[in-house]
């Protein structure tokens, strides 16, 4: 299976359990890997046979920016389900980075894999 990826995709959202986090949008950074068979797209040079990463990125950003979850665990799981269900990709791996969440760490986040590779 081939992998199509998005790196450094940024979106802002209300996310967190503390009062100040419920009032201020925070920037979240996503790296997303998606399994997809690109053979027919490569043979035909036609976008209809591939996973349109622009459409995926727009959908993910829209979903994240409309969300107001408390936990990044919930957010990343929901993003994975959106990608699997709406884009017919059999497998997804997502890195979610909540930069600045801990004062002594530059990066903090979660990595999940869902579906069958």
MARRO-397274 format. One record per residue (C-alpha): x, z, y; residue number from 1; residue in one letter. Coordinates in steps of 0.5 Angstrom, whole numbers, plus 500, padded with zeros to 3 digits. Example, Ala and Ser with C-alpha at 12.3 -4.5 7.8 and 13.67 -1.06 7.14 Angstrom:
BEGIN
{xx->525 | zz->516 | yy->491 | resi->1 | resn->A} $
{xx->527 | zz->514 | yy->498 | resi->2 | resn->S} $
***
This chain:
BEGIN
{xx->500 | zz->500 | yy->500 | resi->1 | resn->X} $
{xx->502 | zz->499 | yy->507 | resi->2 | resn->X} $
{xx->502 | zz->503 | yy->513 | resi->3 | resn->X} $
{xx->500 | zz->502 | yy->520 | resi->4 | resn->X} $
{xx->502 | zz->508 | yy->525 | resi->5 | resn->X} $
{xx->501 | zz->510 | yy->532 | resi->6 | resn->X} $
{xx->506 | zz->515 | yy->535 | resi->7 | resn->X} $
{xx->506 | zz->519 | yy->541 | resi->8 | resn->X} $
{xx->498 | zz->518 | yy->542 | resi->9 | resn->X} $
{xx->496 | zz->523 | yy->547 | resi->10 | resn->X} $
{xx->489 | zz->526 | yy->549 | resi->11 | resn->X} $
{xx->487 | zz->532 | yy->553 | resi->12 | resn->X} $
{xx->481 | zz->537 | yy->550 | resi->13 | resn->X} $
{xx->479 | zz->544 | yy->550 | resi->14 | resn->X} $
{xx->482 | zz->547 | yy->544 | resi->15 | resn->X} $
{xx->484 | zz->554 | yy->543 | resi->16 | resn->X} $
{xx->481 | zz->561 | yy->542 | resi->17 | resn->X} $
{xx->483 | zz->564 | yy->548 | resi->18 | resn->X} $
{xx->479 | zz->565 | yy->555 | resi->19 | resn->X} $
{xx->484 | zz->560 | yy->559 | resi->20 | resn->X} $
{xx->484 | zz->555 | yy->553 | resi->21 | resn->X} $
{xx->476 | zz->554 | yy->554 | resi->22 | resn->X} $
{xx->477 | zz->553 | yy->561 | resi->23 | resn->X} $
{xx->483 | zz->548 | yy->562 | resi->24 | resn->X} $
{xx->484 | zz->542 | yy->558 | resi->25 | resn->X} $
{xx->490 | zz->541 | yy->554 | resi->26 | resn->X} $
{xx->494 | zz->535 | yy->552 | resi->27 | resn->X} $
{xx->495 | zz->534 | yy->545 | resi->28 | resn->X} $
{xx->500 | zz->529 | yy->541 | resi->29 | resn->X} $
{xx->498 | zz->525 | yy->535 | resi->30 | resn->X} $
{xx->502 | zz->521 | yy->530 | resi->31 | resn->X} $
{xx->498 | zz->518 | yy->525 | resi->32 | resn->X} $
{xx->500 | zz->514 | yy->519 | resi->33 | resn->X} $
{xx->494 | zz->510 | yy->516 | resi->34 | resn->X} $
{xx->495 | zz->506 | yy->509 | resi->35 | resn->X} $
{xx->492 | zz->499 | yy->509 | resi->36 | resn->X} $
{xx->493 | zz->493 | yy->505 | resi->37 | resn->X} $
{xx->496 | zz->488 | yy->511 | resi->38 | resn->X} $
{xx->497 | zz->482 | yy->506 | resi->39 | resn->X} $
{xx->491 | zz->478 | yy->508 | resi->40 | resn->X} $
{xx->493 | zz->479 | yy->515 | resi->41 | resn->X} $
{xx->500 | zz->477 | yy->514 | resi->42 | resn->X} $
{xx->498 | zz->470 | yy->510 | resi->43 | resn->X} $
{xx->493 | zz->468 | yy->515 | resi->44 | resn->X} $
{xx->496 | zz->471 | yy->522 | resi->45 | resn->X} $
{xx->488 | zz->473 | yy->523 | resi->46 | resn->X} $
{xx->487 | zz->480 | yy->526 | resi->47 | resn->X} $
{xx->480 | zz->481 | yy->523 | resi->48 | resn->X} $
{xx->484 | zz->482 | yy->516 | resi->49 | resn->X} $
{xx->488 | zz->488 | yy->519 | resi->50 | resn->X} $
{xx->487 | zz->495 | yy->522 | resi->51 | resn->X} $
{xx->486 | zz->494 | yy->529 | resi->52 | resn->X} $
{xx->491 | zz->500 | yy->532 | resi->53 | resn->X} $
{xx->488 | zz->499 | yy->539 | resi->54 | resn->X} $
{xx->481 | zz->500 | yy->536 | resi->55 | resn->X} $
{xx->483 | zz->506 | yy->532 | resi->56 | resn->X} $
{xx->487 | zz->509 | yy->538 | resi->57 | resn->X} $
{xx->481 | zz->509 | yy->543 | resi->58 | resn->X} $
{xx->476 | zz->512 | yy->538 | resi->59 | resn->X} $
{xx->481 | zz->518 | yy->536 | resi->60 | resn->X} $
{xx->482 | zz->519 | yy->544 | resi->61 | resn->X} $
{xx->475 | zz->519 | yy->545 | resi->62 | resn->X} $
{xx->473 | zz->523 | yy->539 | resi->63 | resn->X} $
{xx->478 | zz->528 | yy->541 | resi->64 | resn->X} $
{xx->477 | zz->528 | yy->549 | resi->65 | resn->X} $
{xx->469 | zz->530 | yy->547 | resi->66 | resn->X} $
{xx->471 | zz->535 | yy->543 | resi->67 | resn->X} $
{xx->471 | zz->543 | yy->544 | resi->68 | resn->X} $
{xx->474 | zz->546 | yy->538 | resi->69 | resn->X} $
{xx->477 | zz->553 | yy->537 | resi->70 | resn->X} $
{xx->482 | zz->551 | yy->532 | resi->71 | resn->X} $
{xx->487 | zz->545 | yy->531 | resi->72 | resn->X} $
{xx->485 | zz->546 | yy->524 | resi->73 | resn->X} $
{xx->478 | zz->544 | yy->525 | resi->74 | resn->X} $
{xx->480 | zz->538 | yy->530 | resi->75 | resn->X} $
{xx->485 | zz->535 | yy->526 | resi->76 | resn->X} $
{xx->481 | zz->535 | yy->520 | resi->77 | resn->X} $
{xx->475 | zz->532 | yy->524 | resi->78 | resn->X} $
{xx->480 | zz->526 | yy->526 | resi->79 | resn->X} $
{xx->482 | zz->525 | yy->519 | resi->80 | resn->X} $
{xx->475 | zz->524 | yy->517 | resi->81 | resn->X} $
{xx->473 | zz->519 | yy->523 | resi->82 | resn->X} $
{xx->479 | zz->515 | yy->521 | resi->83 | resn->X} $
{xx->477 | zz->515 | yy->513 | resi->84 | resn->X} $
{xx->470 | zz->514 | yy->514 | resi->85 | resn->X} $
{xx->470 | zz->509 | yy->520 | resi->86 | resn->X} $
{xx->476 | zz->504 | yy->519 | resi->87 | resn->X} $
{xx->476 | zz->504 | yy->511 | resi->88 | resn->X} $
{xx->483 | zz->506 | yy->510 | resi->89 | resn->X} $
{xx->484 | zz->510 | yy->504 | resi->90 | resn->X} $
{xx->489 | zz->515 | yy->506 | resi->91 | resn->X} $
{xx->491 | zz->518 | yy->513 | resi->92 | resn->X} $
{xx->497 | zz->523 | yy->515 | resi->93 | resn->X} $
{xx->496 | zz->526 | yy->522 | resi->94 | resn->X} $
{xx->501 | zz->530 | yy->526 | resi->95 | resn->X} $
{xx->498 | zz->534 | yy->531 | resi->96 | resn->X} $
{xx->502 | zz->537 | yy->536 | resi->97 | resn->X} $
{xx->500 | zz->542 | yy->541 | resi->98 | resn->X} $
{xx->506 | zz->542 | yy->546 | resi->99 | resn->X} $
{xx->507 | zz->549 | yy->549 | resi->100 | resn->X} $
{xx->502 | zz->553 | yy->545 | resi->101 | resn->X} $
{xx->508 | zz->558 | yy->544 | resi->102 | resn->X} $
{xx->512 | zz->560 | yy->550 | resi->103 | resn->X} $
{xx->519 | zz->559 | yy->546 | resi->104 | resn->X} $
{xx->517 | zz->553 | yy->542 | resi->105 | resn->X} $
{xx->517 | zz->546 | yy->545 | resi->106 | resn->X} $
{xx->513 | zz->544 | yy->539 | resi->107 | resn->X} $
{xx->507 | zz->547 | yy->535 | resi->108 | resn->X} $
{xx->502 | zz->544 | yy->530 | resi->109 | resn->X} $
{xx->499 | zz->541 | yy->524 | resi->110 | resn->X} $
{xx->501 | zz->536 | yy->519 | resi->111 | resn->X} $
{xx->495 | zz->534 | yy->514 | resi->112 | resn->X} $
{xx->494 | zz->528 | yy->509 | resi->113 | resn->X} $
{xx->487 | zz->526 | yy->507 | resi->114 | resn->X} $
{xx->485 | zz->521 | yy->502 | resi->115 | resn->X} $
{xx->489 | zz->517 | yy->496 | resi->116 | resn->X} $
{xx->495 | zz->513 | yy->498 | resi->117 | resn->X} $
***
